[in-house]
Amino acid sequence: ELVLSRGILGDQGGVPKVACPLHKKTFSLESGTCLSGEKYQVQVFPVKVEADAVYLDLPAEEDLEELLRPRTPCVAPCM
């Protein structure tokens, strides 16, 4: 299960962020860097909203698996 899919959206110093409800880490929605001071990072992609539609600019499908592969193990058990 993707914990960040249940994350809390907000901003930190004007930077849009998502906060992980399980691990209590916050990540920039612009760069993916961890705003909590740790060296964790999440992948981000360009997004465009037009009318009632949301568009993601994703790389080729064969490149996505490598981009989305976890680089650092969870800091707490993932549920």
TIRO-2110 file (N, C-alpha, C; in Angstrom, 1 decimal):
// TIRO-2110
0.8, -1.2, 0.0, N, 1, A
0.0, 0.0, 0.0, CA, 1, A
0.9, 1.2, 0.0, C, 1, A
0.5, 2.2, -0.7, N, 2, A
1.3, 3.5, -0.8, CA, 2, A
0.8, 4.4, 0.3, C, 2, A
1.7, 4.6, 1.3, N, 3, A
1.3, 5.4, 2.4, CA, 3, A
1.2, 6.9, 2.0, C, 3, A
2.0, 7.4, 1.1, N, 4, A
1.9, 8.8, 0.7, CA, 4, A
0.6, 9.1, 0.0, C, 4, A
-0.1, 8.1, -0.5, N, 5, A
-1.4, 8.3, -1.2, CA, 5, A
-2.4, 8.8, -0.1, C, 5, A
-2.1, 8.6, 1.1, N, 6, A
-3.0, 9.0, 2.2, CA, 6, A
-2.4, 10.2, 2.9, C, 6, A
-1.4, 10.8, 2.3, N, 7, A
-0.6, 11.9, 2.9, CA, 7, A
-1.5, 13.2, 3.1, C, 7, A
-1.0, 14.1, 3.9, N, 8, A
-1.6, 15.3, 4.2, CA, 8, A
-0.9, 16.4, 3.4, C, 8, A
-1.7, 17.2, 2.6, N, 9, A
-1.1, 18.2, 1.8, CA, 9, A
-1.1, 19.5, 2.6, C, 9, A
-0.1, 20.3, 2.3, N, 10, A
0.0, 21.6, 2.9, CA, 10, A
1.2, 22.4, 2.3, C, 10, A
1.8, 23.3, 3.0, N, 11, A
3.0, 24.0, 2.5, CA, 11, A
3.9, 24.3, 3.7, C, 11, A
5.1, 24.4, 3.4, N, 12, A
6.1, 24.7, 4.4, CA, 12, A
7.0, 25.8, 3.9, C, 12, A
6.9, 27.0, 4.4, N, 13, A
7.6, 28.2, 3.9, CA, 13, A
7.3, 28.5, 2.5, C, 13, A
6.0, 28.3, 2.1, N, 14, A
5.6, 28.5, 0.7, CA, 14, A
5.8, 27.4, -0.3, C, 14, A
6.5, 26.3, 0.2, N, 15, A
6.7, 25.2, -0.7, CA, 15, A
5.6, 24.2, -0.5, C, 15, A
4.9, 23.8, -1.6, N, 16, A
3.8, 22.8, -1.4, CA, 16, A
4.5, 21.4, -0.9, C, 16, A
3.8, 20.8, 0.0, N, 17, A
4.4, 19.5, 0.5, CA, 17, A
3.3, 18.5, 0.8, C, 17, A
3.8, 17.2, 1.0, N, 18, A
2.9, 16.1, 1.4, CA, 18, A
3.6, 15.6, 2.6, C, 18, A
2.8, 15.3, 3.7, N, 19, A
3.3, 14.7, 4.9, CA, 19, A
2.8, 13.2, 5.0, C, 19, A
3.8, 12.3, 5.2, N, 20, A
3.5, 10.9, 5.4, CA, 20, A
2.8, 10.7, 6.7, C, 20, A
1.6, 10.1, 6.8, N, 21, A
0.9, 9.9, 8.0, CA, 21, A
1.5, 8.8, 8.9, C, 21, A
2.3, 8.0, 8.3, N, 22, A
2.9, 6.9, 9.1, CA, 22, A
4.2, 7.2, 9.6, C, 22, A
5.1, 7.7, 8.7, N, 23, A
6.5, 8.0, 9.0, CA, 23, A
6.8, 9.4, 9.6, C, 23, A
5.8, 10.3, 9.4, N, 24, A
5.9, 11.7, 9.9, CA, 24, A
7.0, 12.4, 9.2, C, 24, A
7.3, 12.1, 7.9, N, 25, A
8.2, 12.8, 7.1, CA, 25, A
7.4, 13.7, 6.1, C, 25, A
8.0, 14.8, 5.8, N, 26, A
7.4, 15.7, 4.8, CA, 26, A
8.3, 15.9, 3.6, C, 26, A
7.6, 15.9, 2.4, N, 27, A
8.3, 16.0, 1.1, CA, 27, A
7.8, 17.1, 0.3, C, 27, A
8.8, 17.8, -0.4, N, 28, A
8.4, 18.9, -1.3, CA, 28, A
7.7, 18.3, -2.5, C, 28, A
6.6, 18.9, -2.9, N, 29, A
5.9, 18.5, -4.1, CA, 29, A
6.6, 19.1, -5.4, C, 29, A
7.5, 20.0, -5.2, N, 30, A
8.2, 20.6, -6.3, CA, 30, A
9.5, 19.8, -6.7, C, 30, A
10.2, 19.4, -5.7, N, 31, A
11.5, 18.7, -5.9, CA, 31, A
11.6, 17.2, -5.4, C, 31, A
10.7, 16.9, -4.5, N, 32, A
10.7, 15.5, -3.9, CA, 32, A
11.6, 15.4, -2.7, C, 32, A
12.4, 16.4, -2.4, N, 33, A
13.3, 16.3, -1.3, CA, 33, A
12.5, 16.3, 0.0, C, 33, A
13.1, 15.6, 1.0, N, 34, A
12.6, 15.5, 2.4, CA, 34, A
12.8, 16.8, 3.1, C, 34, A
11.7, 17.4, 3.5, N, 35, A
11.8, 18.7, 4.2, CA, 35, A
12.0, 18.5, 5.7, C, 35, A
12.0, 17.2, 6.2, N, 36, A
12.2, 16.9, 7.6, CA, 36, A
13.6, 16.8, 8.0, C, 36, A
14.5, 17.0, 7.0, N, 37, A
16.0, 17.0, 7.3, CA, 37, A
16.7, 15.7, 7.0, C, 37, A
15.9, 14.7, 6.7, N, 38, A
16.6, 13.4, 6.4, CA, 38, A
17.0, 13.4, 4.9, C, 38, A
17.7, 12.4, 4.5, N, 39, A
18.2, 12.3, 3.1, CA, 39, A
17.3, 11.5, 2.2, C, 39, A
16.0, 11.4, 2.6, N, 40, A
15.0, 10.6, 1.8, CA, 40, A
14.6, 11.5, 0.6, C, 40, A
14.0, 10.9, -0.4, N, 41, A
13.5, 11.7, -1.5, CA, 41, A
12.4, 10.9, -2.2, C, 41, A
11.4, 11.5, -2.7, N, 42, A
10.4, 10.8, -3.5, CA, 42, A
10.4, 11.4, -4.9, C, 42, A
10.0, 10.6, -5.9, N, 43, A
10.0, 11.0, -7.3, CA, 43, A
8.8, 11.9, -7.5, C, 43, A
9.0, 13.0, -8.3, N, 44, A
8.0, 13.9, -8.6, CA, 44, A
8.0, 14.0, -10.2, C, 44, A
6.8, 14.4, -10.7, N, 45, A
6.6, 14.5, -12.1, CA, 45, A
5.8, 15.8, -12.4, C, 45, A
6.1, 16.5, -13.5, N, 46, A
5.3, 17.7, -13.9, CA, 46, A
3.8, 17.4, -14.0, C, 46, A
3.0, 18.3, -13.5, N, 47, A
1.6, 18.1, -13.5, CA, 47, A
0.9, 19.4, -14.0, C, 47, A
-0.1, 19.2, -14.8, N, 48, A
-0.9, 20.3, -15.4, CA, 48, A
-2.4, 20.1, -15.1, C, 48, A
-3.1, 21.1, -14.7, N, 49, A
-4.5, 21.0, -14.5, CA, 49, A
-5.2, 21.9, -15.5, C, 49, A
-6.1, 21.3, -16.3, N, 50, A
-6.9, 22.1, -17.3, CA, 50, A
-8.3, 21.7, -17.1, C, 50, A
-9.1, 22.7, -16.8, N, 51, A
-10.6, 22.5, -16.6, CA, 51, A
-10.7, 21.5, -15.5, C, 51, A
-11.4, 20.4, -15.7, N, 52, A
-11.6, 19.3, -14.7, CA, 52, A
-10.6, 18.2, -14.9, C, 52, A
-9.5, 18.3, -15.6, N, 53, A
-8.6, 17.2, -15.9, CA, 53, A
-7.2, 17.5, -15.3, C, 53, A
-6.6, 16.5, -14.9, N, 54, A
-5.2, 16.5, -14.3, CA, 54, A
-4.3, 15.7, -15.2, C, 54, A
-3.2, 16.3, -15.7, N, 55, A
-2.3, 15.6, -16.6, CA, 55, A
-1.0, 15.5, -16.0, C, 55, A
-0.4, 14.3, -16.0, N, 56, A
0.9, 14.0, -15.6, CA, 56, A
1.8, 13.8, -16.8, C, 56, A
3.0, 14.4, -16.7, N, 57, A
4.0, 14.2, -17.8, CA, 57, A
5.0, 13.1, -17.3, C, 57, A
4.6, 11.9, -17.7, N, 58, A
5.4, 10.7, -17.2, CA, 58, A
6.4, 10.3, -18.3, C, 58, A
7.5, 9.7, -17.8, N, 59, A
8.5, 9.2, -18.8, CA, 59, A
8.0, 7.9, -19.4, C, 59, A
8.7, 7.4, -20.4, N, 60, A
8.3, 6.2, -21.1, CA, 60, A
8.0, 5.0, -20.0, C, 60, A
7.1, 4.2, -20.3, N, 61, A
6.7, 3.1, -19.4, CA, 61, A
7.8, 2.3, -19.0, C, 61, A
8.7, 2.0, -19.9, N, 62, A
9.9, 1.1, -19.6, CA, 62, A
10.9, 1.8, -18.6, C, 62, A
10.8, 3.1, -18.5, N, 63, A
11.7, 3.8, -17.5, CA, 63, A
11.0, 4.0, -16.1, C, 63, A
9.7, 3.9, -16.1, N, 64, A
9.0, 4.2, -14.8, CA, 64, A
9.4, 3.3, -13.7, C, 64, A
9.5, 2.0, -14.0, N, 65, A
9.8, 1.0, -12.9, CA, 65, A
11.1, 1.3, -12.2, C, 65, A
12.1, 1.7, -12.9, N, 66, A
13.4, 2.1, -12.3, CA, 66, A
13.2, 3.4, -11.5, C, 66, A
12.5, 4.3, -12.1, N, 67, A
12.3, 5.6, -11.4, CA, 67, A
11.6, 5.5, -10.1, C, 67, A
10.6, 4.6, -10.0, N, 68, A
9.7, 4.4, -8.9, CA, 68, A
10.2, 3.4, -7.9, C, 68, A
11.3, 2.7, -8.2, N, 69, A
11.9, 1.7, -7.3, CA, 69, A
12.4, 2.4, -6.0, C, 69, A
12.0, 1.8, -4.8, N, 70, A
12.5, 2.4, -3.6, CA, 70, A
14.0, 2.4, -3.5, C, 70, A
14.6, 3.5, -3.1, N, 71, A
16.1, 3.6, -3.0, CA, 71, A
16.5, 3.4, -1.5, C, 71, A
15.6, 3.8, -0.6, N, 72, A
16.0, 3.7, 0.8, CA, 72, A
14.9, 2.9, 1.5, C, 72, A
15.2, 2.0, 2.4, N, 73, A
14.2, 1.3, 3.1, CA, 73, A
13.3, 2.2, 3.9, C, 73, A
12.1, 1.7, 4.3, N, 74, A
11.2, 2.5, 5.1, CA, 74, A
11.9, 2.8, 6.5, C, 74, A
11.6, 3.8, 7.1, N, 75, A
12.1, 4.1, 8.4, CA, 75, A
11.3, 3.5, 9.6, C, 75, A
10.1, 3.0, 9.2, N, 76, A
9.2, 2.3, 10.1, CA, 76, A
8.5, 1.2, 9.3, C, 76, A
8.0, 0.2, 10.0, N, 77, A
7.3, -0.8, 9.2, CA, 77, A
6.2, -0.2, 8.3, C, 77, A
6.2, -0.6, 7.1, N, 78, A
5.1, -0.1, 6.2, CA, 78, A
3.9, -1.0, 6.3, C, 78, A
2.7, -0.4, 6.5, N, 79, A
1.5, -1.1, 6.6, CA, 79, A
0.7, -1.1, 5.4, C, 79, A
END
